[in-house]
Amino acid sequence: MRVLVIGFPLPDPQIDNYNFLSAPSFFDYDALVVDTASVSRTIEEVVDQSQERLTYDEQPVVNGPASPVAVGLADALRRRQEETQRLLARGRLVVCFAHPDVPHPRVAGFPGCHRYYWLPAPASLAYAPPQLMPGEGTEVLSTEADHPFAPYIDRFRANLLYHAYFSEGGLGPGARVFARSAGGAAVGVELAVGNGRVAFLPPLRSLGTGTDRYPVAGCILDCIRRALSMAAAGPPPSWASSYALPGLAEREARRHEAEGELAAAEARLAEARAEAETLEHYRRLLWQEGKHGLEPNVRDALRLLGFTVTEDLDRPAEAVWEEQTLLLEVEGSSEAVDMAPHYRLRRRLDEALERAACPHRGLIVVNGYRLRPPEERPAQYTDALRVAAESMRYGLITGLQLFQAVEKALEKDEAAVAAFRERLLSAEGAAPGVAERQSA
């Protein structure tokens, strides 16, 4: 077995390591393994002339027409496209460490060049949005224990960082999803392309150096060997199961039992994660920022305190208690929070007054110096913001104060929660919090 690896050297006698332009012809190998991000780096290095790139026979590659002393980049790239088609036509394997597609518009003589131009795709599928979507995460689980690349997912699970996932509506027949993110996104996918197969894997966060790479090389070679063996054998005919082997039925029964235990364990894990998340996200009140970081947790905390809060994150937030409404703004910062939330709230208060002809109240929740431990933070908002809150008669609290109120709610301290809720509804400036948090 001969394997060509592009973009990240792996130590093994069966592996040849090259970049996308310096490699021998792809179709001479049994499998091609490509870090797709390295394809883009190599192309842009030639375009920018930041790195000299040579072909396998040591001819320089230039972003222009071919000449007696140089190879044109567009010609070299198109050759890789044809070589990959021939490799797959021979029933061989392409393994891609998946990254989102990106354009390369500056390649002379190659309009429409992009990161995945060289890789054939099944009918109706493109390696680009909306089929291949950008995304990032570190939690990846194998979902098909018998898939050839399941050992890669299981062995390096703690060191994986996916950068892209497939939308499953466009995958079509013959596709297998063998790894998913914690949220269920398809991050490990195998596709039938021509007579061959293409497998997309989440890349490793760190390959390490030197001897650190031997386990990676060994695992990938083993996965490729299994994939080529399965492809060569094809699916068993319907009559094969009638030919029994001594001990096979027992081993298959143990395998099915273990698969059932694994599925049950994964279900328990998902349930435990969901249960922990229902509480854990309140801690984000202490360090998050922004529309999609801090604000959802502020809204949830206020709901826990009894308020009815706007559900749609795309709509400005309002917190309602009985017949009283607070217009809500949040702001996090690595320094003291300045006047930005005041300006947003003032505009909303003015608009509400014009509509209703009666004044509304407001509330700003801030997370100043958010990356420091709460007990080590200076004043989390500027004097200017405090004075503005007092003059416009709206409430001003910190994420820490709201977190402490959440603690009281979870402890079922209804009196403390009711008192804090009343302070929010009547505050004109910096509002007092609940009793000081007890040390552990």
C-alpha positions as CSV (number, residue, x, y, z in Angstrom):
1,M,0.0,0.0,0.0
2,R,1.3,3.4,-1.0
3,V,-0.1,6.6,0.6
4,L,0.5,10.2,-0.5
5,V,0.1,12.8,2.3
6,I,-0.3,16.5,1.3
7,G,0.3,19.3,3.7
8,F,1.4,17.7,7.0
9,P,4.4,15.3,7.1
10,L,3.8,11.9,8.7
11,P,6.6,9.4,9.5
12,D,6.2,6.0,7.9
13,P,7.9,4.0,5.1
14,Q,4.5,3.6,3.4
15,I,3.9,7.4,3.3
16,D,5.3,9.9,0.8
17,N,5.0,13.5,2.1
18,Y,4.8,16.5,-0.3
19,N,2.9,19.7,-0.8
20,F,0.1,20.1,-3.3
21,L,2.5,21.2,-6.2
22,S,5.6,19.2,-5.4
23,A,4.0,15.7,-5.2
24,P,4.2,13.0,-7.9
25,S,1.1,12.1,-9.8
26,F,-1.8,11.4,-7.5
27,F,-3.1,8.4,-9.4
28,D,0.0,6.3,-8.7
29,Y,-1.1,5.9,-5.1
30,D,-3.6,3.8,-3.3
31,A,-4.8,6.7,-1.1
32,L,-4.4,10.4,-1.1
33,V,-4.6,12.3,2.3
34,V,-4.9,16.1,2.1
35,D,-5.0,18.9,4.6
36,T,-7.2,21.1,2.5
37,A,-6.1,24.3,4.3
38,S,-2.6,23.5,3.0
39,V,-3.9,23.5,-0.6
40,S,-4.9,27.1,-0.2
41,R,-1.7,28.1,1.5
42,T,0.4,26.7,-1.4
43,I,-1.7,28.4,-4.0
44,E,-1.5,31.8,-2.3
45,E,2.3,31.4,-1.7
46,V,2.8,31.2,-5.5
47,V,0.3,34.0,-6.2
48,D,2.0,36.3,-3.6
49,Q,5.5,35.1,-4.6
50,S,6.1,34.7,-0.8
51,Q,7.5,31.1,-1.2
52,E,9.1,29.4,-4.2
53,R,7.2,26.3,-5.1
54,L,8.6,23.6,-7.4
55,T,7.0,20.6,-9.2
56,Y,8.2,17.0,-8.5
57,D,10.9,17.4,-11.2
58,E,12.0,20.7,-9.6
59,Q,10.5,23.1,-12.2
60,P,9.5,26.5,-10.6
61,V,5.7,27.2,-10.5
62,V,4.7,30.8,-11.5
63,N,1.4,32.6,-11.5
64,G,1.3,33.1,-15.3
65,P,1.8,31.3,-18.6
66,A,4.1,28.3,-18.8
67,S,7.5,28.8,-20.3
68,P,10.6,26.7,-21.1
69,V,11.9,27.3,-17.6
70,A,8.7,27.4,-15.5
71,V,5.3,25.7,-15.1
72,G,2.2,27.9,-15.0
73,L,0.2,27.7,-11.8
74,A,-3.1,27.2,-13.6
75,D,-1.7,24.3,-15.6
76,A,-0.3,22.6,-12.5
77,L,-3.6,23.0,-10.7
78,R,-5.6,21.5,-13.5
79,R,-3.3,18.6,-13.7
80,R,-4.0,17.8,-10.1
81,Q,-7.8,17.8,-10.9
82,E,-7.3,15.3,-13.6
83,E,-5.0,13.1,-11.5
84,T,-7.6,13.0,-8.7
85,Q,-10.3,11.9,-11.1
86,R,-8.1,9.1,-12.4
87,L,-7.3,8.0,-8.8
88,L,-11.0,7.8,-7.9
89,A,-11.8,6.0,-11.2
90,R,-9.4,3.3,-10.1
91,G,-11.5,2.7,-7.0
92,R,-9.0,4.4,-4.6
93,L,-9.5,6.6,-1.6
94,V,-9.2,10.4,-0.9
95,V,-9.1,11.5,2.7
96,C,-9.6,15.2,3.4
97,F,-9.1,17.0,6.6
98,A,-12.1,19.3,6.2
99,H,-12.0,23.1,6.1
100,P,-14.5,25.5,4.6
101,D,-14.2,26.3,0.9
102,V,-12.5,29.6,0.0
103,P,-12.0,31.2,-3.4
104,H,-8.6,31.9,-5.1
105,P,-9.6,34.6,-7.6
106,R,-6.0,35.7,-8.4
107,V,-4.8,32.5,-10.1
108,A,-4.0,33.7,-13.6
109,G,-5.9,31.9,-16.3
110,F,-8.1,29.9,-13.9
111,P,-11.3,31.8,-13.2
112,G,-13.4,30.2,-10.4
113,C,-10.5,28.5,-8.7
114,H,-11.3,27.6,-5.1
115,R,-10.0,25.3,-2.4
116,Y,-11.9,22.2,-3.5
117,Y,-11.7,22.7,-7.3
118,W,-9.5,19.5,-7.7
119,L,-11.9,17.1,-5.9
120,P,-14.8,15.6,-7.8
121,A,-18.1,15.6,-6.0
122,P,-21.2,13.4,-6.2
123,A,-24.1,14.7,-8.3
124,S,-26.0,17.6,-6.7
125,L,-23.3,18.1,-4.0
126,A,-20.8,21.0,-3.8
127,Y,-18.0,21.3,-1.3
128,A,-19.3,24.8,-0.4
129,P,-22.3,26.4,1.3
130,P,-25.0,25.4,1.8
131,Q,-23.7,21.8,1.6
132,L,-20.3,22.2,3.3
133,M,-20.7,24.8,6.0
134,P,-18.1,26.5,8.2
135,G,-18.2,25.7,11.9
136,E,-15.9,25.1,14.8
137,G,-15.9,22.8,17.8
138,T,-13.9,20.3,19.8
139,E,-16.6,17.7,20.9
140,V,-16.7,14.9,18.3
141,L,-18.2,11.4,18.7
142,S,-18.0,8.5,16.3
143,T,-21.4,7.2,15.4
144,E,-20.6,4.1,13.4
145,A,-18.4,1.8,15.4
146,D,-17.6,-0.4,12.3
147,H,-16.6,2.5,10.0
148,P,-12.9,2.3,8.9
149,F,-12.2,5.8,10.3
150,A,-14.0,5.3,13.6
151,P,-10.7,4.4,15.3
152,Y,-9.2,7.8,14.3
153,I,-12.2,9.6,15.9
154,D,-12.1,7.5,19.0
155,R,-8.3,7.6,19.5
156,F,-7.8,11.3,19.0
157,R,-11.1,12.6,20.2
158,A,-9.6,14.9,22.8
159,N,-7.3,16.5,20.2
160,L,-9.9,17.1,17.4
161,L,-11.0,20.6,16.2
162,Y,-13.5,20.5,13.4
163,H,-13.7,23.5,11.1
164,A,-16.6,22.5,8.8
165,Y,-19.6,20.2,8.7
166,F,-22.0,18.9,6.0
167,S,-25.7,19.7,5.7
168,E,-27.2,16.3,5.4
169,G,-30.0,17.2,3.0
170,G,-27.6,17.3,0.1
171,L,-25.4,14.2,0.8
172,G,-27.4,11.9,-1.3
173,P,-27.3,8.0,-1.6
174,G,-24.1,6.2,-0.7
175,A,-23.0,8.8,1.9
176,R,-22.2,7.7,5.5
177,V,-22.0,10.0,8.5
178,F,-19.6,8.3,10.9
179,A,-18.8,11.2,13.3
180,R,-20.9,14.0,14.7
181,S,-20.4,17.1,16.8
182,A,-22.0,17.4,20.2
183,G,-24.9,19.2,18.5
184,G,-25.4,16.5,15.9
185,A,-23.6,18.1,13.0
186,A,-22.1,15.8,10.4
187,V,-18.3,16.3,10.8
188,G,-17.1,12.9,9.7
189,V,-18.5,11.9,6.3
190,E,-17.7,9.3,3.6
191,L,-19.0,9.9,0.0
192,A,-19.1,7.6,-3.0
193,V,-17.4,9.5,-5.9
194,G,-17.1,7.6,-9.2
195,N,-15.6,4.2,-8.4
196,G,-13.8,5.5,-5.3
197,R,-14.5,7.0,-2.0
198,V,-13.9,10.4,-0.4
199,A,-13.7,10.7,3.4
200,F,-13.9,14.0,5.3
201,L,-12.3,14.1,8.8
202,P,-12.1,16.7,11.5
203,P,-8.4,17.7,11.7
204,L,-6.2,17.5,14.8
205,R,-5.7,20.6,16.9
206,S,-2.0,19.7,17.2
207,L,0.0,17.1,15.3
208,G,3.0,17.5,17.7
209,T,6.5,17.1,16.3
210,G,9.0,14.2,15.7
211,T,8.0,11.0,17.4
212,D,4.6,12.5,18.5
213,R,3.4,11.9,14.9
214,Y,4.1,8.2,14.8
215,P,0.7,7.3,16.4
216,V,-1.1,9.6,14.0
217,A,0.6,8.0,11.0
218,G,-0.1,4.5,12.3
219,C,-3.7,5.1,13.0
220,I,-4.4,6.8,9.6
221,L,-2.6,4.0,7.7
222,D,-4.7,1.4,9.6
223,C,-7.9,3.3,8.8
224,I,-7.0,3.5,5.1
225,R,-6.1,-0.2,5.0
226,R,-9.5,-1.0,6.4
227,A,-11.3,1.3,4.0
228,L,-9.5,-0.1,0.9
229,S,-10.2,-3.6,2.1
230,M,-13.9,-2.9,2.5
231,A,-14.1,-1.2,-0.8
232,A,-12.4,-4.1,-2.6
233,A,-14.6,-6.7,-0.9
234,G,-17.8,-4.8,-1.5
235,P,-21.1,-5.5,0.4
236,P,-21.7,-9.3,1.1
237,P,-24.3,-11.0,-1.0
238,S,-27.5,-12.0,0.7
239,W,-26.5,-15.7,0.8
240,A,-23.2,-15.1,2.7
241,S,-24.8,-15.2,6.1
242,S,-25.9,-18.8,5.6
243,Y,-22.3,-19.9,5.7
244,A,-21.5,-20.1,9.4
245,L,-18.1,-20.1,11.0
246,P,-17.4,-21.6,14.4
247,G,-17.6,-18.9,17.1
248,L,-18.7,-16.1,14.6
249,A,-22.3,-15.9,15.9
250,E,-21.1,-15.5,19.5
251,R,-18.7,-12.8,18.5
252,E,-21.3,-11.0,16.5
253,A,-23.7,-11.2,19.5
254,R,-21.0,-9.6,21.7
255,R,-20.4,-6.9,19.2
256,H,-24.2,-6.1,19.0
257,E,-24.4,-6.1,22.8
258,A,-21.4,-3.7,23.0
259,E,-22.9,-1.5,20.4
260,G,-26.1,-1.4,22.3
261,E,-24.2,-0.5,25.5
262,L,-22.3,2.2,23.7
263,A,-25.6,3.7,22.3
264,A,-27.1,3.7,25.8
265,A,-24.0,5.3,27.3
266,E,-24.0,8.0,24.6
267,A,-27.7,8.7,25.4
268,R,-26.9,9.0,29.1
269,L,-24.0,11.3,28.3
270,A,-26.2,13.5,26.1
271,E,-28.8,13.6,28.9
272,A,-26.2,14.5,31.5
273,R,-24.7,17.2,29.4
274,A,-28.2,18.7,28.8
275,E,-28.9,18.6,32.6
276,A,-25.6,20.3,33.4
277,E,-26.1,22.9,30.7
278,T,-29.4,24.0,32.3
279,L,-27.4,25.4,35.2
280,E,-23.9,25.8,33.9
281,H,-24.8,28.6,31.5
282,Y,-25.7,30.9,34.4
283,R,-22.0,31.1,35.2
284,R,-21.5,32.8,31.9
285,L,-23.1,35.9,33.5
286,L,-19.7,36.3,35.1
287,W,-17.5,36.4,32.0
288,Q,-19.4,36.6,28.8
289,E,-20.0,39.5,26.5
290,G,-22.1,40.4,23.5
291,K,-25.4,39.7,21.8
292,H,-24.9,36.0,21.6
293,G,-22.7,35.5,24.6
294,L,-24.0,37.5,27.6
295,E,-27.5,38.5,26.6
296,P,-29.1,35.1,26.3
297,N,-27.8,34.2,29.8
298,V,-29.1,37.5,31.2
299,R,-32.5,36.9,29.7
300,D,-32.6,33.3,31.1
301,A,-31.5,34.6,34.6
302,L,-34.4,37.2,34.6
303,R,-36.8,34.5,33.6
304,L,-35.6,32.4,36.6
305,L,-36.3,35.4,38.8
306,G,-39.9,35.5,37.6
307,F,-39.9,38.0,34.7
308,T,-41.4,37.3,31.3
309,V,-38.6,38.1,28.9
310,T,-38.5,38.5,25.1
311,E,-37.7,35.1,23.5
312,D,-36.5,36.3,20.0
313,L,-32.8,37.3,20.3
314,D,-33.2,39.4,17.2
315,R,-35.7,41.6,19.0
316,P,-34.7,44.2,21.7
317,A,-35.2,42.6,25.1
318,E,-38.0,43.5,27.5
319,A,-38.5,42.0,31.0
320,V,-42.1,42.2,32.3
321,W,-43.3,41.7,35.9
322,E,-47.0,41.9,36.3
323,E,-47.8,45.3,34.6
324,Q,-44.3,46.8,34.8
325,T,-41.9,46.6,31.9
326,L,-38.1,47.0,31.9
327,L,-36.3,47.8,28.6
328,L,-33.1,45.7,28.8
329,E,-29.6,46.3,27.5
330,V,-26.5,44.4,28.3
331,E,-22.8,45.1,27.7
332,G,-19.5,43.2,28.5
333,S,-16.0,44.5,28.3
334,S,-12.4,43.7,29.3
335,E,-12.3,47.2,30.8
336,A,-15.0,49.3,32.6
337,V,-18.2,49.5,30.6
338,D,-18.6,53.0,29.1
339,M,-21.6,54.8,27.6
340,A,-22.5,52.5,24.7
341,P,-25.4,50.7,26.4
342,H,-26.7,54.0,27.7
343,Y,-27.1,55.4,24.2
344,R,-28.9,52.3,23.0
345,L,-31.3,52.4,26.0
346,R,-31.9,56.1,25.8
347,R,-33.0,55.8,22.1
348,R,-35.4,52.9,23.1
349,L,-36.8,54.9,26.0
350,D,-37.5,57.9,23.8
351,E,-39.1,55.7,21.1
352,A,-41.3,54.0,23.7
353,L,-42.3,57.4,25.2
354,E,-43.4,58.6,21.7
355,R,-45.5,55.5,21.1
356,A,-47.1,55.2,24.6
357,A,-47.1,58.8,25.8
358,C,-45.9,57.5,29.2
359,P,-42.4,56.9,30.5
360,H,-40.9,53.4,30.6
361,R,-38.2,52.1,32.9
362,G,-35.0,50.5,31.8
363,L,-32.2,48.2,33.1
364,I,-28.6,47.8,32.0
365,V,-26.6,44.7,33.0
366,V,-22.9,45.1,32.6
367,N,-19.9,42.7,32.8
368,G,-16.9,45.1,33.2
369,Y,-13.4,43.7,33.5
370,R,-15.0,40.4,32.6
371,L,-11.8,38.4,32.3
372,R,-10.8,39.1,35.9
373,P,-12.1,37.1,38.9
374,P,-15.2,39.0,40.1
375,E,-13.8,39.7,43.5
376,E,-10.7,41.4,41.9
377,R,-12.6,43.7,39.6
378,P,-12.6,47.5,40.0
379,A,-15.8,49.5,39.4
380,Q,-17.3,47.6,36.4
381,Y,-18.8,50.8,34.8
382,T,-17.6,54.3,34.4
383,D,-18.8,57.2,36.5
384,A,-20.3,58.7,33.4
385,L,-22.6,55.6,32.9
386,R,-23.5,55.7,36.6
387,V,-24.5,59.4,36.5
388,A,-26.5,58.8,33.2
389,A,-28.4,56.0,34.9
390,E,-29.2,58.2,37.9
391,S,-30.3,61.2,35.7
392,M,-32.5,59.1,33.4
393,R,-33.8,57.0,36.3
394,Y,-33.0,53.5,35.0
395,G,-31.4,50.6,36.8
396,L,-27.8,49.6,36.5
397,I,-26.5,46.2,37.8
398,T,-23.6,43.8,37.2
399,G,-23.5,40.3,36.0
400,L,-22.2,39.3,39.4
401,Q,-25.3,40.8,41.1
402,L,-27.5,38.9,38.7
403,F,-25.5,35.7,39.3
404,Q,-26.0,36.0,43.1
405,A,-29.7,36.5,42.6
406,V,-29.7,33.3,40.5
407,E,-28.1,31.5,43.4
408,K,-30.9,32.7,45.7
409,A,-33.5,31.5,43.2
410,L,-31.9,28.0,43.0
411,E,-31.8,27.9,46.8
412,K,-35.6,28.6,46.8
413,D,-35.0,31.8,48.8
414,E,-38.2,33.5,47.6
415,A,-37.9,36.4,49.9
416,A,-34.4,37.4,48.6
417,V,-35.6,36.9,45.0
418,A,-38.7,39.1,45.5
419,A,-36.6,41.8,47.2
420,F,-34.1,41.8,44.4
421,R,-36.8,41.9,41.8
422,E,-38.4,44.9,43.5
423,R,-35.0,46.7,43.5
424,L,-34.7,46.2,39.7
425,L,-38.2,47.5,39.1
426,S,-37.6,50.7,41.2
427,A,-33.9,51.3,40.7
428,E,-32.8,54.8,39.6
429,G,-29.0,54.3,39.0
430,A,-26.8,51.6,40.5
431,A,-29.1,49.0,42.1
432,P,-28.1,47.1,45.3
433,G,-27.7,43.3,44.9
434,V,-28.7,40.4,47.1
435,A,-26.8,39.5,50.2
436,E,-23.1,38.9,49.7
437,R,-22.3,35.5,48.3
438,Q,-21.2,33.1,50.9
439,S,-17.7,31.7,50.4
440,A,-17.4,28.0,49.8
